[in-house]
Amino acid sequence: MRSGRALLGRTRLLVRAKLPPVAVDAVLTAALLFATAGLAHRDLAGSPSLVVFQWLLLIPLVWRRRAPLAVFGVMAAVAFLQWLVGAALPADVALLIALYTVAAQSSRRRTLLAVAVLELGTLLAASTWATHGRTTQSFVALSAMVIAAAVTGVNMRTRRAYLAALEDRAGRLERERDQRAQLAVAGERARIAREMHDIVTHNLSVMVALADGAVFAQERHPQKAAAAMRQVSATGRQAITDMRRFLGVLRADEPDALRHPMPGIAQLEPLAEQVRAAGLPTRLSVGGDPTVANAAAQLTVYRLVQEALTNTLKHAPAGTRAEVRVRCSPASLHVDVTDDGPATTAPGPPSGHGIAGMRERAAAYGGQLDAGPLPDGGWRVSAELTLIPRQDANAPQDGPALRDPLRDRPRAGDGAL
């Protein structure tokens, strides 16, 4: 008995050590052999045939996880032969372990089949070996053990399936988290690319125009050439400031990010002055109260106007005039940039990303951007940004419905564009 308990304790240690299942089952089988042999040592000593039954009932347990139903069938057949010869052994408890394994690893139909076979065996055993008048009590007791083994196995199978579902769900959530992180990184890269495009392209276009003007004026009007070069220097410094300010937002240890806010509608006048200095006469008109819009919406308006004026400055011929109109209301921001260049004026080659970037900025606020030539010549860029959420289209409403930029924007964190 003591040796059997010691082997059972070693079996638990092997399970905790995560050894191969066959090794664990081999140790369990050895423990059961020693334990049941100790209980029936007198009967086994006088009958070699019982020793054979002892081994045949227990040895198949080594492969119980590889072929649960086959192992149970072999053990049930051995038990039936044991009943035919009229020999009762403690090793019959191995049938309960085999039934548990079938219930834990096989389907419900196979579990019911194994339960039915073992119930038939308990009926035969109770009717043969029960004491006089206690056949029913013995059958009920044996049936209770059979049902307990089957229920325990089913519960174990359900628990394993639940844990497998949790692991699968955790894996899917981890993959979705990684995908969201990748999408966020891609969106952030696109946002940085758009901002850098606007900052670099606009300022370089202004600097090129000023430098060309200085070259033409250096002989006849040296003062104007010097003024143009000073403006080139000022524009370059402004570009460096804008880039450091933008990149400073991405760095937590950058103090300039706290001292230099992002540009908004209030900075449109300096932008217009910069474009005028580059040779594009520009008229600016701002209507309404710009403070009704948050900083992100104002930055979007500034970038739209900056990109539109940069395109006009690069592609419109000399003598072209531009006009910028911004209308602010609690519900929306309307931006309209036009020029009076020839009808063939285009905002850039088809492969450019300027208009595509402007459309993405407008879409972030539930708006649309229209860009194209005017019937009488020139080019127009028009956009409307929605500031108040729209009501549900199916719900009754008293006034015009407005879209929600936070709900309908294409990617999270892109409202600042």
Phi, psi and omega per residue, in radians:
M1 nan -0.801 -3.136
R2 -1.100 -0.730 3.126
S3 -1.116 -0.635 3.107
G4 -1.123 -0.756 3.119
R5 -1.133 -0.657 3.118
A6 -1.123 -0.690 3.116
L7 -1.188 -0.627 3.079
L8 -1.107 -0.700 3.090
G9 -1.105 -0.689 3.099
R10 -1.160 -0.583 3.098
T11 -1.087 -0.745 3.104
R12 -1.091 -0.692 3.103
L13 -1.118 -0.665 3.111
L14 -1.151 -0.659 3.099
V15 -1.099 -0.765 3.127
R16 -1.144 -0.527 3.129
A17 -1.346 -0.072 3.085
K18 1.040 0.837 3.046
L19 -1.349 2.927 3.095
P20 -0.985 2.526 -3.110
P21 -0.995 -0.630 -3.126
V22 -1.109 -0.681 3.122
A23 -1.153 -0.737 3.121
V24 -1.107 -0.761 -3.136
D25 -1.176 -0.567 3.089
A26 -1.140 -0.727 3.103
V27 -1.157 -0.713 3.089
L28 -1.066 -0.742 3.125
T29 -1.106 -0.730 3.109
A30 -1.104 -0.704 3.109
A31 -1.097 -0.738 3.119
L32 -1.164 -0.631 3.096
L33 -1.061 -0.831 3.140
F34 -1.153 -0.732 -3.084
A35 -1.157 -0.839 -3.120
T36 -1.241 -0.547 3.072
A37 -1.158 -0.617 3.093
G38 -1.180 -0.598 3.134
L39 -1.264 -0.601 -3.062
A40 -2.057 0.632 -3.063
H41 -1.165 -0.547 3.132
R42 -1.184 -0.820 -3.133
D43 -1.158 -0.692 -3.113
L44 -1.206 -0.580 -3.138
A45 -1.154 -0.520 -3.090
G46 -1.703 -0.048 -3.082
S47 -2.519 1.809 3.098
P48 -1.082 -0.521 -3.138
S49 -1.105 -0.587 3.110
L50 -1.182 -0.564 3.077
V51 -1.106 -0.699 3.109
V52 -1.085 -0.807 3.098
F53 -1.065 -0.690 3.122
Q54 -0.982 -0.840 -3.119
W55 -1.224 -0.716 -3.123
L56 -1.146 -0.493 3.123
L57 -1.357 -0.492 -3.005
L58 -1.817 -0.623 -3.061
I59 -1.026 -0.687 3.139
P60 -1.038 -0.298 3.135
L61 -1.092 -0.362 3.132
V62 -1.073 -0.558 -3.099
W63 -1.867 0.379 -3.032
R64 -1.151 -0.519 -3.125
R65 -1.464 -0.419 3.115
R66 -1.335 -0.727 -3.125
A67 -2.443 1.358 -3.030
P68 -1.022 -0.840 -3.068
L69 -1.226 -0.669 3.123
A70 -1.128 -0.761 3.107
V71 -1.078 -0.754 3.120
F72 -1.096 -0.696 3.135
G73 -1.112 -0.733 3.121
V74 -1.109 -0.778 -3.119
M75 -1.172 -0.647 3.100
A76 -1.144 -0.669 3.104
A77 -1.136 -0.723 3.104
V78 -1.119 -0.710 3.125
A79 -1.129 -0.626 3.106
F80 -1.156 -0.738 3.067
L81 -1.090 -0.665 3.092
Q82 -1.073 -0.695 3.122
W83 -1.173 -0.621 -3.134
L84 -1.131 -0.632 3.139
V85 -1.498 -0.104 3.070
G86 1.327 0.601 -3.131
A87 -1.995 2.230 3.097
A88 -1.892 2.283 -3.092
L89 -2.291 2.580 3.035
P90 -1.095 -0.343 -3.130
A91 -1.160 -0.171 3.100
D92 -1.094 -0.307 3.097
V93 -1.085 -0.352 3.115
A94 -1.101 -0.422 3.093
L95 -1.108 -0.605 3.109
L96 -1.170 -0.662 3.101
I97 -1.150 -0.714 3.118
A98 -1.138 -0.682 3.098
L99 -1.133 -0.718 3.090
Y100 -1.035 -0.718 -3.131
T101 -1.149 -0.720 3.095
V102 -1.068 -0.800 -3.126
A103 -1.150 -0.556 -3.088
A104 -1.404 -0.421 -3.012
Q105 -2.163 -0.171 -3.084
S106 -1.955 3.125 -3.097
S107 -1.323 2.997 -3.136
R108 -1.168 -0.646 3.139
R109 -1.101 -0.773 3.129
R110 -1.165 -0.600 3.094
T111 -1.119 -0.783 3.116
L112 -1.104 -0.666 3.106
L113 -1.106 -0.769 3.128
A114 -1.133 -0.698 3.104
V115 -1.087 -0.743 -3.137
A116 -1.105 -0.733 3.130
V117 -1.124 -0.756 -3.110
L118 -1.244 -0.552 3.060
E119 -1.144 -0.665 3.061
L120 -1.097 -0.705 3.104
G121 -1.123 -0.709 3.107
T122 -1.121 -0.620 3.093
L123 -1.128 -0.771 3.107
L124 -1.132 -0.726 -3.127
A125 -1.157 -0.751 -3.126
A126 -1.138 -0.693 -3.126
S127 -1.251 -0.381 -3.085
T128 -1.684 -0.795 -2.963
W129 -1.887 -0.079 3.121
A130 -1.243 2.579 3.092
T131 -1.162 2.842 -3.048
H132 -1.074 2.226 3.103
G133 1.463 -0.001 -3.116
R134 -2.104 0.441 3.137
T135 -1.119 -0.797 -3.114
T136 -1.110 -0.796 3.135
Q137 -1.076 -0.694 3.112
S138 -1.141 -0.725 3.129
F139 -1.126 -0.725 3.121
V140 -1.117 -0.729 -3.139
A141 -1.136 -0.770 3.123
L142 -1.168 -0.672 3.114
S143 -1.126 -0.643 3.106
A144 -1.086 -0.702 3.101
M145 -1.161 -0.668 3.109
V146 -1.087 -0.821 -3.126
I147 -1.139 -0.681 3.122
A148 -1.090 -0.744 3.120
A149 -1.119 -0.745 -3.132
A150 -1.151 -0.777 -3.133
V151 -1.119 -0.713 3.104
T152 -1.070 -0.733 3.110
G153 -1.138 -0.723 3.109
V154 -1.109 -0.737 3.103
N155 -1.080 -0.701 3.104
M156 -1.118 -0.710 3.111
R157 -1.122 -0.726 3.113
T158 -1.120 -0.715 3.126
R159 -1.112 -0.741 3.111
R160 -1.111 -0.730 3.116
A161 -1.110 -0.676 3.111
Y162 -1.133 -0.774 3.109
L163 -1.123 -0.666 3.099
A164 -1.127 -0.681 3.095
A165 -1.137 -0.694 3.096
L166 -1.121 -0.734 3.115
E167 -1.120 -0.705 3.110
D168 -1.125 -0.739 3.126
R169 -1.134 -0.723 3.106
A170 -1.097 -0.691 3.096
G171 -1.119 -0.732 3.123
R172 -1.148 -0.711 3.108
L173 -1.120 -0.658 3.109
E174 -1.150 -0.721 3.103
R175 -1.142 -0.708 3.105
E176 -1.138 -0.661 3.088
R177 -1.082 -0.755 3.115
D178 -1.125 -0.678 3.119
Q179 -1.151 -0.722 3.100
R180 -1.111 -0.672 3.106
A181 -1.121 -0.706 3.104
Q182 -1.134 -0.711 3.100
L183 -1.133 -0.681 3.113
A184 -1.121 -0.705 3.114
V185 -1.125 -0.751 3.120
A186 -1.104 -0.729 3.097
G187 -1.116 -0.684 3.122
E188 -1.171 -0.673 3.086
R189 -1.106 -0.734 3.114
A190 -1.112 -0.696 3.127
R191 -1.113 -0.788 3.126
I192 -1.102 -0.704 3.135
A193 -1.099 -0.714 3.130
R194 -1.142 -0.774 -3.134
E195 -1.109 -0.795 -3.141
M196 -1.148 -0.615 3.082
H197 -1.074 -0.800 -3.114
D198 -1.141 -0.767 -3.089
I199 -1.180 -0.891 -3.044
V200 -1.230 -0.828 -3.070
T201 -1.093 -0.800 -3.097
H202 -1.102 -0.892 -3.065
N203 -1.175 -0.658 3.089
L204 -1.152 -0.655 3.106
S205 -1.114 -0.741 3.110
V206 -1.124 -0.747 -3.117
M207 -1.144 -0.686 3.110
V208 -1.127 -0.759 3.127
A209 -1.103 -0.737 3.122
L210 -1.151 -0.721 3.131
A211 -1.120 -0.717 3.087
D212 -1.084 -0.738 3.104
G213 -1.114 -0.664 3.120
A214 -1.153 -0.642 3.117
V215 -1.096 -0.756 -3.127
F216 -1.245 -0.501 -3.054
A217 -1.681 -0.076 -3.015
Q218 -1.161 -0.478 -3.129
E219 -1.494 -0.815 -3.072
R220 -1.538 -0.640 -3.080
H221 -2.282 1.320 -3.112
P222 -1.090 -0.507 3.121
Q223 -1.173 -0.730 3.106
K224 -1.166 -0.635 3.102
A225 -1.117 -0.732 3.105
A226 -1.116 -0.706 3.109
A227 -1.110 -0.683 3.122
A228 -1.129 -0.696 3.132
M229 -1.204 -0.610 3.037
R230 -1.115 -0.651 3.094
Q231 -1.172 -0.617 3.056
V232 -1.059 -0.793 3.121
S233 -1.080 -0.766 3.138
A234 -1.121 -0.692 3.124
T235 -1.153 -0.702 3.097
G236 -1.088 -0.746 3.109
R237 -1.130 -0.662 3.107
Q238 -1.116 -0.683 3.109
A239 -1.105 -0.741 3.115
I240 -1.102 -0.720 3.120
T241 -1.086 -0.777 -3.139
D242 -1.096 -0.730 -3.137
M243 -1.167 -0.739 3.117
R244 -1.152 -0.631 3.116
R245 -1.163 -0.765 -3.130
F246 -1.171 -0.822 3.133
L247 -1.185 -0.457 3.105
G248 -1.160 -0.486 3.083
V249 -1.131 -0.519 -3.121
L250 -1.417 -0.202 -3.119
R251 -2.004 2.181 -3.108
A252 -1.235 -0.412 -3.093
D253 -1.664 0.259 -3.126
E254 -1.674 1.907 -3.104
P255 -1.217 -0.452 -3.121
D256 -1.125 -0.431 -3.123
A257 -1.128 -0.461 -3.140
L258 -1.503 -0.381 -3.071
R259 -1.676 -0.307 -3.069
H260 -2.111 1.761 3.110
P261 -1.219 2.776 3.110
M262 -1.215 2.606 -3.091
P263 -1.149 2.697 3.136
G264 -2.493 -2.737 -3.098
I265 -1.140 -0.560 3.135
A266 -1.126 -0.397 -3.134
Q267 -1.603 0.132 3.115
L268 -1.215 -0.597 3.130
E269 -1.131 -0.842 3.028
P270 -1.029 -0.593 3.083
L271 -1.125 -0.762 3.115
A272 -1.119 -0.696 3.096
E273 -1.078 -0.695 3.133
Q274 -1.123 -0.708 3.131
V275 -1.208 -0.681 3.099
R276 -1.060 -0.736 3.140
A277 -1.104 -0.467 3.120
A278 -1.436 -0.044 3.062
G279 1.873 0.183 3.098
L280 -2.000 1.770 3.095
P281 -1.028 2.169 -3.043
T282 -2.295 2.317 3.070
R283 -1.929 2.295 -3.092
L284 -2.002 2.335 3.103
S285 -2.365 2.097 3.127
V286 -2.068 2.096 3.132
G287 -1.977 2.572 -3.126
G288 1.504 -3.029 -3.093
D289 -1.761 1.924 -3.125
P290 -1.135 -0.359 -3.081
T291 -1.229 -0.172 3.092
V292 -1.209 -0.335 -3.141
A293 -1.708 2.524 3.109
N294 -1.321 3.059 -3.067
A295 -1.111 -0.623 -3.128
A296 -1.143 -0.759 3.119
A297 -1.158 -0.690 3.118
Q298 -1.144 -0.668 3.078
L299 -1.089 -0.672 3.104
T300 -1.099 -0.749 3.101
V301 -1.078 -0.773 -3.128
Y302 -1.064 -0.776 -3.123
R303 -1.179 -0.644 3.102
L304 -1.097 -0.817 3.129
V305 -1.136 -0.720 -3.139
Q306 -1.073 -0.791 -3.129
E307 -1.161 -0.727 -3.126
A308 -1.121 -0.775 3.123
L309 -1.173 -0.622 3.108
T310 -1.120 -0.723 3.095
N311 -1.097 -0.741 3.112
T312 -1.125 -0.732 -3.134
L313 -1.105 -0.620 -3.089
K314 -1.395 -0.599 -2.933
H315 -1.975 -0.334 -3.129
A316 -1.407 2.557 3.122
P317 -1.296 2.989 3.127
A318 -1.080 2.573 -3.119
G319 1.566 -0.080 3.128
T320 -1.281 2.471 3.078
R321 -2.028 2.578 -3.133
A322 -2.134 2.680 3.112
E323 -2.391 2.314 3.139
V324 -2.065 2.182 3.104
R325 -2.177 2.205 3.109
V326 -2.170 2.214 3.132
R327 -2.088 2.178 -3.074
C328 -1.946 2.355 3.050
S329 -2.549 2.836 3.123
P330 -1.055 -0.381 -3.088
A331 -1.632 -0.550 -3.011
S332 -2.777 2.908 2.998
L333 -2.138 2.225 -3.135
H334 -1.983 2.260 -3.124
V335 -2.114 2.300 -3.141
D336 -2.444 2.058 3.135
V337 -2.127 2.093 -3.121
T338 -2.255 2.760 2.991
D339 -2.428 2.845 -3.080
D340 -1.868 0.520 3.098
G341 -1.242 -3.137 3.131
P342 -1.138 2.840 -3.065
A343 -1.129 -0.360 -3.125
T344 -1.470 -0.046 -3.134
T345 -1.053 2.279 -3.121
A346 -2.194 2.677 -3.117
P347 -1.353 0.077 -3.135
G348 2.467 3.030 3.135
P349 -1.169 2.708 -3.115
P350 -1.025 -0.415 -3.103
S351 -1.433 -0.072 -3.123
G352 -1.239 2.861 -3.110
H353 -1.986 0.139 -3.074
G354 -1.119 -0.955 -3.119
I355 -1.160 -0.672 3.091
A356 -1.053 -0.727 3.096
G357 -1.135 -0.677 3.098
M358 -1.128 -0.681 3.110
R359 -1.121 -0.673 3.106
E360 -1.142 -0.674 3.110
R361 -1.117 -0.771 3.125
A362 -1.151 -0.685 -3.135
A363 -1.143 -0.461 3.115
A364 -1.098 -0.388 3.102
Y365 -1.956 0.477 3.062
G366 1.183 0.337 -3.119
G367 -1.908 -3.133 3.110
Q368 -2.245 2.682 3.126
L369 -2.129 2.274 3.091
D370 -1.974 2.255 3.124
A371 -2.407 2.222 -3.139
G372 3.098 3.004 -3.119
P373 -1.269 2.650 3.076
L374 -1.546 2.695 -3.117
P375 -1.054 -0.643 -3.088
D376 -1.671 0.236 -3.126
G377 1.848 2.660 -3.113
G378 1.727 -3.069 -3.082
W379 -2.396 2.563 -3.105
R380 -2.350 2.370 2.997
V381 -2.137 2.121 -3.085
S382 -2.305 2.371 3.137
A383 -2.571 2.635 3.077
E384 -2.297 2.204 3.134
L385 -1.848 2.279 -3.123
T386 -1.567 2.299 -3.127
L387 -1.880 -0.429 -3.098
I388 -1.901 2.338 -3.122
P389 -1.062 2.479 3.027
R390 -1.358 2.605 3.045
Q391 -1.393 2.890 3.114
D392 -1.073 2.353 -3.082
A393 -1.101 -0.466 -3.138
N394 -1.531 -0.179 -3.100
A395 -1.538 2.590 3.081
P396 -1.151 2.458 -3.118
Q397 -2.556 2.593 -3.085
D398 -1.591 -0.535 -3.081
G399 -2.149 -3.068 3.122
P400 -1.133 2.443 -3.112
A401 -1.451 2.534 -3.117
L402 -2.203 2.488 -3.107
R403 -1.406 2.729 3.126
D404 -1.696 1.936 -3.114
P405 -1.141 -0.475 -3.135
L406 -1.304 -0.533 -3.120
R407 -1.531 -0.627 -2.993
D408 -1.726 -0.071 -3.104
R409 -1.216 2.623 -2.952
P410 -1.233 -0.463 -3.131
R411 -2.557 2.588 -3.134
A412 -1.206 2.519 3.094
G413 1.411 0.102 -3.073
D414 -1.773 0.105 -3.106
G415 -1.161 -0.367 -3.134
A416 -1.346 0.053 -3.127
L417 -1.824 nan nan
